[in-house]
Amino acid sequence: MPERVTWLRLDTRSPHGSRRTREQSCMGTEVFHSEVPLTVNGEPCRPTVDHRSTLLDVLREQLGLTGAKKGCDHGQCGACTVLVDGRRANSCLLLAVAHEGADITTVEGLRSADGEGTHPVQRAFLERDAFQCGYCTPGQLCSAVGALAEAEAGHPSHVTAPGTVIGSPAELTREEIRERLSGNLCRCGAYPHIVEAVEDVIR
C-alpha cells in the first residue's frame, strides 16, 4: 500500500467548526473526510465521514443503525427511507457531508407522542399484518409517518383534486395513500394491508 500523507485543518466555512481531513497517496489520489454534526434519533453525534459516503452508509456502517436497508441503491425502491428534518428522503441518494446539522430519524427512532411506546403507525402495521419478509418495512414505516405529516401540513400529491386549498390538511383517501406511498416497493405484495394500516392511524 502506498504511504499516505494526512493534513488536518479547521474548516472555517462551517458554522459548526467541522474538521476536514485530506489524505493524499503517493499516486496522487485524494480522499477527503469531515466531521459532520448530526442529530440521529434525538441523540447528537459527530461522525467523521468520507465525502463520498451516503447517509445510508454512515447510518448503517458507522452508527450501527441497520433498520434502513440498502435495496436498489438508486433511490427507486424506498427501502432506505428515513426522515431528514421531518421530511422523508431516500438516504441512499444523500451525501452525508451535505447534511451537516440535520435531524435524522430512522425506524429505530420512531416513538409514540409521549416518547415511551411504539409509534401508532408501527402498531397499525402489526395489527394489520402489513409486512411479510420485513425487508422493506422500515422504509415503509418512515415513509408512512412522513406522508401523514405532509398531508397534515397540506402538501398536495399527484392525485389531489384541482382547486384544493394548499396548506389545509389533505384528506387521505385510499387513492391518496397509495399515491403518497408509491415510492416504496414491497416485493411480497403487502400493499393492501399497508394502506389499511395507514387508514387505521388516521381514523
DRENTINU-538380 format. One record per residue (C-alpha): x, y, z; residue number from 1; chain. Coordinates in steps of 0.25 Angstrom, whole numbers. Example, Ala and Ser with C-alpha at 12.3 -4.5 7.8 and 13.67 -1.06 7.14 Angstrom:
REM residues 2
<px = 49 py = -18 pz = 31 k = 1 c = A>
<px = 55 py = -4 pz = 29 k = 2 c = A>
//
This chain:
REM residues 203
<px = 0 py = 0 pz = 0 k = 1 c = A>
<px = 5 py = 14 pz = -3 k = 2 c = A>
<px = 9 py = 23 pz = 8 k = 3 c = A>
<px = -2 py = 33 pz = 11 k = 4 c = A>
<px = 1 py = 47 pz = 16 k = 5 c = A>
<px = -10 py = 54 pz = 24 k = 6 c = A>
<px = -13 py = 69 pz = 26 k = 7 c = A>
<px = -23 py = 74 pz = 37 k = 8 c = A>
<px = -29 py = 87 pz = 37 k = 9 c = A>
<px = -41 py = 95 pz = 43 k = 10 c = A>
<px = -52 py = 97 pz = 32 k = 11 c = A>
<px = -55 py = 112 pz = 36 k = 12 c = A>
<px = -67 py = 112 pz = 26 k = 13 c = A>
<px = -74 py = 102 pz = 35 k = 14 c = A>
<px = -83 py = 109 pz = 45 k = 15 c = A>
<px = -81 py = 96 pz = 54 k = 16 c = A>
<px = -66 py = 97 pz = 53 k = 17 c = A>
<px = -65 py = 84 pz = 46 k = 18 c = A>
<px = -51 py = 78 pz = 44 k = 19 c = A>
<px = -47 py = 74 pz = 30 k = 20 c = A>
<px = -36 py = 63 pz = 27 k = 21 c = A>
<px = -29 py = 62 pz = 13 k = 22 c = A>
<px = -22 py = 49 pz = 10 k = 23 c = A>
<px = -13 py = 48 pz = -2 k = 24 c = A>
<px = -6 py = 36 pz = -6 k = 25 c = A>
<px = 8 py = 35 pz = -14 k = 26 c = A>
<px = -1 py = 32 pz = -26 k = 27 c = A>
<px = -8 py = 46 pz = -25 k = 28 c = A>
<px = -21 py = 40 pz = -21 k = 29 c = A>
<px = -28 py = 50 pz = -11 k = 30 c = A>
<px = -39 py = 46 pz = -1 k = 31 c = A>
<px = -46 py = 56 pz = 8 k = 32 c = A>
<px = -52 py = 53 pz = 21 k = 33 c = A>
<px = -60 py = 63 pz = 30 k = 34 c = A>
<px = -67 py = 63 pz = 44 k = 35 c = A>
<px = -81 py = 64 pz = 41 k = 36 c = A>
<px = -90 py = 68 pz = 53 k = 37 c = A>
<px = -104 py = 61 pz = 53 k = 38 c = A>
<px = -115 py = 58 pz = 62 k = 39 c = A>
<px = -119 py = 44 pz = 60 k = 40 c = A>
<px = -132 py = 39 pz = 67 k = 41 c = A>
<px = -131 py = 50 pz = 77 k = 42 c = A>
<px = -116 py = 48 pz = 80 k = 43 c = A>
<px = -105 py = 57 pz = 75 k = 44 c = A>
<px = -93 py = 51 pz = 69 k = 45 c = A>
<px = -81 py = 55 pz = 60 k = 46 c = A>
<px = -77 py = 44 pz = 51 k = 47 c = A>
<px = -64 py = 46 pz = 42 k = 48 c = A>
<px = -69 py = 43 pz = 29 k = 49 c = A>
<px = -63 py = 41 pz = 15 k = 50 c = A>
<px = -68 py = 51 pz = 6 k = 51 c = A>
<px = -73 py = 40 pz = -4 k = 52 c = A>
<px = -81 py = 33 pz = 7 k = 53 c = A>
<px = -96 py = 33 pz = 6 k = 54 c = A>
<px = -105 py = 36 pz = 18 k = 55 c = A>
<px = -109 py = 21 pz = 18 k = 56 c = A>
<px = -95 py = 16 pz = 18 k = 57 c = A>
<px = -92 py = 25 pz = 30 k = 58 c = A>
<px = -105 py = 21 pz = 38 k = 59 c = A>
<px = -102 py = 6 pz = 35 k = 60 c = A>
<px = -87 py = 5 pz = 35 k = 61 c = A>
<px = -83 py = 16 pz = 45 k = 62 c = A>
<px = -94 py = 18 pz = 55 k = 63 c = A>
<px = -99 py = 3 pz = 55 k = 64 c = A>
<px = -114 py = 7 pz = 51 k = 65 c = A>
<px = -117 py = -4 pz = 41 k = 66 c = A>
<px = -132 py = -2 pz = 40 k = 67 c = A>
<px = -131 py = 6 pz = 27 k = 68 c = A>
<px = -128 py = -4 pz = 17 k = 69 c = A>
<px = -119 py = -4 pz = 4 k = 70 c = A>
<px = -128 py = -9 pz = -7 k = 71 c = A>
<px = -126 py = -3 pz = -21 k = 72 c = A>
<px = -116 py = 7 pz = -16 k = 73 c = A>
<px = -122 py = 16 pz = -27 k = 74 c = A>
<px = -134 py = 23 pz = -20 k = 75 c = A>
<px = -144 py = 14 pz = -27 k = 76 c = A>
<px = -149 py = 4 pz = -16 k = 77 c = A>
<px = -151 py = 13 pz = -4 k = 78 c = A>
<px = -144 py = 2 pz = 6 k = 79 c = A>
<px = -135 py = 13 pz = 11 k = 80 c = A>
<px = -145 py = 23 pz = 14 k = 81 c = A>
<px = -142 py = 32 pz = 27 k = 82 c = A>
<px = -147 py = 45 pz = 32 k = 83 c = A>
<px = -138 py = 57 pz = 30 k = 84 c = A>
<px = -143 py = 69 pz = 37 k = 85 c = A>
<px = -156 py = 63 pz = 37 k = 86 c = A>
<px = -157 py = 60 pz = 22 k = 87 c = A>
<px = -156 py = 46 pz = 17 k = 88 c = A>
<px = -144 py = 44 pz = 8 k = 89 c = A>
<px = -136 py = 33 pz = 1 k = 90 c = A>
<px = -123 py = 32 pz = 9 k = 91 c = A>
<px = -116 py = 24 pz = -2 k = 92 c = A>
<px = -116 py = 37 pz = -10 k = 93 c = A>
<px = -112 py = 47 pz = 0 k = 94 c = A>
<px = -97 py = 50 pz = 3 k = 95 c = A>
<px = -95 py = 50 pz = 18 k = 96 c = A>
<px = -85 py = 62 pz = 17 k = 97 c = A>
<px = -96 py = 71 pz = 11 k = 98 c = A>
<px = -105 py = 69 pz = 23 k = 99 c = A>
<px = -97 py = 76 pz = 34 k = 100 c = A>
<px = -107 py = 79 pz = 45 k = 101 c = A>
<px = -118 py = 71 pz = 40 k = 102 c = A>
<px = -128 py = 64 pz = 49 k = 103 c = A>
<px = -129 py = 49 pz = 45 k = 104 c = A>
<px = -140 py = 39 pz = 49 k = 105 c = A>
<px = -139 py = 25 pz = 45 k = 106 c = A>
<px = -148 py = 14 pz = 48 k = 107 c = A>
<px = -141 py = 11 pz = 61 k = 108 c = A>
<px = -145 py = 25 pz = 66 k = 109 c = A>
<px = -160 py = 25 pz = 63 k = 110 c = A>
<px = -167 py = 26 pz = 76 k = 111 c = A>
<px = -181 py = 30 pz = 81 k = 112 c = A>
<px = -185 py = 44 pz = 85 k = 113 c = A>
<px = -180 py = 42 pz = 99 k = 114 c = A>
<px = -167 py = 36 pz = 95 k = 115 c = A>
<px = -169 py = 23 pz = 102 k = 116 c = A>
<px = -176 py = 13 pz = 93 k = 117 c = A>
<px = -177 py = 9 pz = 79 k = 118 c = A>
<px = -182 py = 19 pz = 68 k = 119 c = A>
<px = -196 py = 18 pz = 64 k = 120 c = A>
<px = -192 py = 14 pz = 50 k = 121 c = A>
<px = -183 py = 3 pz = 56 k = 122 c = A>
<px = -195 py = -3 pz = 64 k = 123 c = A>
<px = -204 py = -2 pz = 52 k = 124 c = A>
<px = -195 py = -10 pz = 43 k = 125 c = A>
<px = -194 py = -21 pz = 54 k = 126 c = A>
<px = -209 py = -21 pz = 55 k = 127 c = A>
<px = -212 py = -21 pz = 40 k = 128 c = A>
<px = -200 py = -31 pz = 37 k = 129 c = A>
<px = -195 py = -21 pz = 27 k = 130 c = A>
<px = -182 py = -28 pz = 24 k = 131 c = A>
<px = -177 py = -42 pz = 21 k = 132 c = A>
<px = -162 py = -43 pz = 19 k = 133 c = A>
<px = -160 py = -29 pz = 26 k = 134 c = A>
<px = -148 py = -24 pz = 18 k = 135 c = A>
<px = -156 py = -12 pz = 12 k = 136 c = A>
<px = -163 py = -10 pz = 25 k = 137 c = A>
<px = -154 py = 0 pz = 32 k = 138 c = A>
<px = -155 py = 9 pz = 19 k = 139 c = A>
<px = -170 py = 7 pz = 18 k = 140 c = A>
<px = -172 py = 11 pz = 33 k = 141 c = A>
<px = -163 py = 24 pz = 31 k = 142 c = A>
<px = -170 py = 27 pz = 18 k = 143 c = A>
<px = -184 py = 26 pz = 25 k = 144 c = A>
<px = -180 py = 35 pz = 36 k = 145 c = A>
<px = -174 py = 45 pz = 27 k = 146 c = A>
<px = -187 py = 44 pz = 18 k = 147 c = A>
<px = -196 py = 46 pz = 29 k = 148 c = A>
<px = -188 py = 59 pz = 33 k = 149 c = A>
<px = -188 py = 64 pz = 19 k = 150 c = A>
<px = -203 py = 62 pz = 18 k = 151 c = A>
<px = -206 py = 69 pz = 31 k = 152 c = A>
<px = -197 py = 81 pz = 26 k = 153 c = A>
<px = -206 py = 82 pz = 14 k = 154 c = A>
<px = -195 py = 77 pz = 3 k = 155 c = A>
<px = -203 py = 72 pz = -9 k = 156 c = A>
<px = -200 py = 59 pz = -16 k = 157 c = A>
<px = -201 py = 56 pz = -31 k = 158 c = A>
<px = -216 py = 51 pz = -29 k = 159 c = A>
<px = -220 py = 63 pz = -20 k = 160 c = A>
<px = -232 py = 69 pz = -27 k = 161 c = A>
<px = -230 py = 82 pz = -34 k = 162 c = A>
<px = -235 py = 94 pz = -27 k = 163 c = A>
<px = -231 py = 88 pz = -13 k = 164 c = A>
<px = -227 py = 99 pz = -4 k = 165 c = A>
<px = -212 py = 97 pz = -2 k = 166 c = A>
<px = -208 py = 98 pz = 13 k = 167 c = A>
<px = -220 py = 92 pz = 19 k = 168 c = A>
<px = -219 py = 77 pz = 23 k = 169 c = A>
<px = -221 py = 68 pz = 12 k = 170 c = A>
<px = -232 py = 57 pz = 12 k = 171 c = A>
<px = -225 py = 44 pz = 12 k = 172 c = A>
<px = -234 py = 35 pz = 3 k = 173 c = A>
<px = -229 py = 21 pz = -1 k = 174 c = A>
<px = -225 py = 27 pz = -15 k = 175 c = A>
<px = -217 py = 38 pz = -7 k = 176 c = A>
<px = -210 py = 28 pz = 2 k = 177 c = A>
<px = -206 py = 19 pz = -10 k = 178 c = A>
<px = -200 py = 30 pz = -17 k = 179 c = A>
<px = -193 py = 36 pz = -6 k = 180 c = A>
<px = -186 py = 23 pz = -2 k = 181 c = A>
<px = -184 py = 19 pz = -17 k = 182 c = A>
<px = -169 py = 21 pz = -16 k = 183 c = A>
<px = -167 py = 9 pz = -6 k = 184 c = A>
<px = -168 py = -4 pz = -13 k = 185 c = A>
<px = -172 py = -17 pz = -6 k = 186 c = A>
<px = -168 py = -30 pz = -14 k = 187 c = A>
<px = -176 py = -38 pz = -5 k = 188 c = A>
<px = -189 py = -30 pz = -9 k = 189 c = A>
<px = -194 py = -26 pz = 5 k = 190 c = A>
<px = -199 py = -13 pz = -1 k = 191 c = A>
<px = -214 py = -15 pz = 3 k = 192 c = A>
<px = -210 py = -17 pz = 17 k = 193 c = A>
<px = -201 py = -5 pz = 17 k = 194 c = A>
<px = -212 py = 4 pz = 12 k = 195 c = A>
<px = -221 py = -2 pz = 23 k = 196 c = A>
<px = -211 py = 1 pz = 34 k = 197 c = A>
<px = -210 py = 16 pz = 30 k = 198 c = A>
<px = -225 py = 17 pz = 29 k = 199 c = A>
<px = -225 py = 12 pz = 43 k = 200 c = A>
<px = -216 py = 22 pz = 48 k = 201 c = A>
<px = -224 py = 34 pz = 42 k = 202 c = A>
<px = -237 py = 29 pz = 47 k = 203 c = A>
//
